[in-house]
Amino acid sequence: MAFEEPSSGRRLVVALIILGVLATAVASVVPHYSNHYRLDVGVLSALLLPYLVYGIFAWIAPHSGLLHLLGGLNLAAHLWLVVTQRLVNFNDYASGTIYYVPLVFAVVILVAGIMGAHREGTRLAPQ
């Protein structure tokens, strides 16, 4: 079997997911007391959820422009969250924004993914 070159849409998906995972790593490793760091599993799972949903539906409906637009907006919002919540003024994520924004994006990407898969004629459930 010959190796097929991935399409530009798939490259975009992989690039968005890799950048999102790197930003998630920055946000989820938080300072602990004076000179130690700890992994905040709640932040890690909350920030990875939209990329999981995006990756699944980008594989099912690779030609959905709306889905790729939402993936890019998710990455932009994610980078904004990391810069403002973790790097500029870290207060142990007391506001909760680091949890709510990714959840909203995961739901929006889920709806867009279902619409994109339906538009392409992909069955999401067996009959």
Steps between C-alpha positions, in 0.01 A plus 500: 500500500638838401539783747257782431593860571260650759271774379545860610184468712652211694825691543303791643326268745828348616665842536208640702494198729879503557500872582202449732671214684814711546297792637315256726832375639599858584167568672471175694844500664452751781727623782472322833630693799850640455695300245294203390245447226197275483278372224145636531300211354174697497652771282667238282177313430291816458741646246547176305126431463437738206798357311373147554158594361659699216734215406219246487271711285781632281576138414133423428427822305836623365348751256294697751625858482292601802664228706850618406404861571378398845821303556704812424280715724535240774878517473493882507276502809716232658818702447325809639399301809851368554656844470247682718420232758835323539785720381392858579311476828487148640265465797447123497217536244262640762270664242417167334531644150764239415230233546193666344640631172632160379172335598305751292733445204468122535120523482509741204751280313286195578192662346699624198655156457163329501369752247811457282481122511129512417567736209766264360267203534705319765307275735597558862308204641452148364154397387 
